[in-house]
């Protein structure tokens, strides 16, 4: 009987270790977030029409993220309506393109993780400067989405990325966003001559 009881305790202990809950990322330091982000895969849902642009832009930070964190990032292009549907279906994807009224709806329905903008080191340089960029089509992001500025055909385009509430990789999503924000700032300030 003691053997069976010990065996049950062992199984319960192992099960609790495998189903470990994610720590509340909003309460962690950047050092702890960076440690939690290591060895993860981050999936980013973007609009089909911008998939090639995102993959191209990501190459500017890929080596750095792989070397420092061993993070693999996969951009998946789908229709904008499908992105909204996936949010409503509580997607487990790590980052989603979300702006304007869709962003407002997702925030109102509590489908997004946040506010997270002030968790990233990037906030020191940019987020503290002004709130004027924090609006997507007139909707205040309230820290639940951040704008990534990229160069497209000699003009600056802005896409807002948000973290779904159900993602298992909040820390990795934040690390990727921070890297993308830094890369976007460099790309906008120093555009290439193509």
Steps between C-alpha positions, in 0.01 A plus 500: 500500500786739584651428160179594319462814710861603427449434131186721495687782677780474244256516206318800647831678561618438145166614357512825696851570368398455137192722534687787663314828469664793330620769738327837474737665255378848597661454844842388372815700444643512146775261614235245608301553180813441292576181695144370448520581127790268424453194277150591383323514167296814431223497239387835360169533313518772235285605209567293184587811303792584731644152563796545263579841649498358856723207408744738333496740794553217749832406341646816659451357852496125440867434576492708818188326636638159413840567655381667822174315566478204261158632395351390171243734344246386243284751313169357383296694246123479518206723412434788741156359582659168593739679736198654677323161507809336651505762776135433577575127503774571759794426276818375659714677238752736653458824306220624276459800275213696650398861445217750502151373579626140512746600771229683693271197484779263611584729796134534600454123491823452698660287228843665527785480750602832642566770550850393406662795323688621810644154572750524213832689508390677181260706716791696642576654162168518323194431715587775746532767229142549389158340496411627153617179328295285739189530288398258229236649268389728786486218757727526805711186532529537881820294492329191352664544157814666371567653160776355285611748235651361181602638163283386212564647156673809640222577747462415866223252579382419851358171625383444855592171666323363808543195723192274535400425859528122453854486360740271682801714401433848639865552593627385160241720326626801698864427413412469131296822509784685670744383231257594222447847648876566511546369145207705373639816656833444324331419169285815512784727607749349253297376200684306236554643151317241291 
